[in-house]
């Protein structure tokens, strides 16, 4: 079961972080506040949700927190709020994948729209990762000989060419091919190729 998403709020000003938490909770979403980036990083593992971080804080600022998460391999969506917006800051935050950068004082509707977008993005990303993991688990069911046939199918080789290349009979290729289709739960070459490309995290078109 997927964990309930949480909006993590990081701000060294208590009133500011409590204000954001109150907004988040008023629309039925979990919120958890931290007074510093360091405290959040010590707590966080890989819970679903998003991050609302102030840019200017004592210790690690919001942009540095975003970069630290990226270095950890986390794709947690980030929203940065700041009273000191500058073009280089905005550009850097967006390049790092931030959902948006909001100027203080911001409109609550703008913040909520950003949070909603961030939560949707996180859910979609986690679903993609889940599907990729399931696909790779399916591929792991194949033995070495079946993987050879799979690679040749994807390369567009006909059965006779596969048999010649692998030094086996066409009947053997047919049997291995059926086994590949059965284990991967596909019925057509197109489905098979799509599955392999998804496993490789490549586009299928």
BELCOR-V291677 format. One record per helix or strand. SS is the DSSP state (H for helix, E for strand). FROM is the first residue (numbers start at 0). TO is the last residue. If there is no record, write none. Layout:
# BELCOR-V291677
SS/FROM/TO
SS/FROM/TO
This chain:
# BELCOR-V291677
E/5/9
H/13/25
E/29/33
H/36/42
E/48/53
H/61/70
E/76/81
H/86/94
E/99/102
H/107/138
H/143/153
H/158/165
H/169/183
H/188/198
